[in-house]
Amino acid sequence: MVKPNLRTKSIGTKVSEEEFARLEQAAQKASKTLGEWCREVMLASANGQPEKVNGTGGEAHAVMAEVVALRAILLNVLFKQANGERLTSEEMQKLINRADSDKFKKARERLEQTTHPKQS
């Protein structure tokens, strides 16, 4: 019989009353205890899954990936048309493939920008 992976380490932090209330509300919204919710959010963030931090699961990431890919395709098509060029079906397929190949990476970067905006 395999032993379960026991949790033996603890992490603590101090928060204000307002922050605590927001954290508690987020945990309740996810139907989890505050400790379970915090553990899930911290591990998701450590694993590069910021969409879980917002409590949306993978849905936000998937939608953002499609928007990013669509934007890349649209901008490339409009740029060619603005320069009076026609797009062949082969070129269009290449644009689609390229947009699809890195859409999740770009979506993750965009979502991270919303949770960790660059300071100027």
Number of C-alpha atoms within 10 A of each C-alpha: 3 4 5 6 6 6 6 5 5 5 5 5 4 7 10 8 9 9 11 13 12 12 16 18 13 19 19 13 11 14 11 14 13 17 11 12 21 17 13 16 20 14 15 16 14 10 9 11 18 24 21 19 18 11 17 12 14 13 12 17 23 16 13 19 23 16 14 21 23 16 13 17 21 13 11 15 17 12 12 12 12 10 8 9 11 11 13 9 9 9 12 14 13 13 18 16 14 14 20 17 12 13 22 19 12 17 21 19 13 17 18 16 11 9 12 10 10 8 4 3
